[in-house]
Amino acid sequence: MQRPVRLGVLISGSGSTLQNLLDRIAAGTLPAEIAGVVSSRADAYGLERARRAGVPAVTVARKGHPDADRFNDALHAALEPMNVDLIVLAGFLSLFQPRARYAGRVMNIHPALIPAFCGSGFYGDKVHDAVIASGVRVSGCTVHFADDQYDHGPIILQGTVPVLDDDTAETLAARVHALERELYPEAIRLWAEGRLRIEGGRVRILPAA
Ligand code: GRF
């Protein structure tokens, strides 16, 4: 039998995305293990979730590094001993540089339909506020391979939810989060099964073997 895919999960905050992956792995519905968690903030609640699950977790504080390159040197150094197959960005608010080491092996989830409402500054409720203010009738979430720009890279899966007349950022976020909880594990499963092929900036999903 193939060994479970080893995930390195990068967080900055509450870690609800991490928790969902931990729950799915515990339930036996995601063929993966969390090799380690790296947080860009020492006070991220996700660190507590990792500890409770017995997963190695470290902090590499963005604040402790003078620039993005030195910060990424430290992230890569923290990840190296974890021996991960796939990097999963899970509410990570800084820019992770895949570099040659993880090229094509970094995934991100964004709570809107890329290429709209994304990029630097579009995180948390700011995304949903902008979606509502624009008047669009649908939003959703996007799982994509990440490159070294914010919310950018070949799209793996997208799902949609309606934007309702009386939505607030909170009600829309809840609807989008429910979808995120399905789509991220599904994308990781497809990757683990070797079914994602990047071709000319697009992702082809291969049929199940
Ligand atoms: C989600 O909206 C996800 O799309 C975004 O971060 C949010 C979750 O944060 N990337 P967390 O996992 O609860 O820290």
Boltz pocket constraint, residues with backbone or C-beta under 6 A from the ligand:
constraints:
  - pocket:
      binder: B
      contacts: [[A, 11], [A, 12], [A, 13], [A, 14], [A, 15], [A, 16], [A, 17], [A, 18], [A, 46], [A, 89], [A, 90], [A, 91], [A, 92], [A, 109], [A, 110], [A, 111], [A, 124], [A, 180]]
      max_distance: 6.0
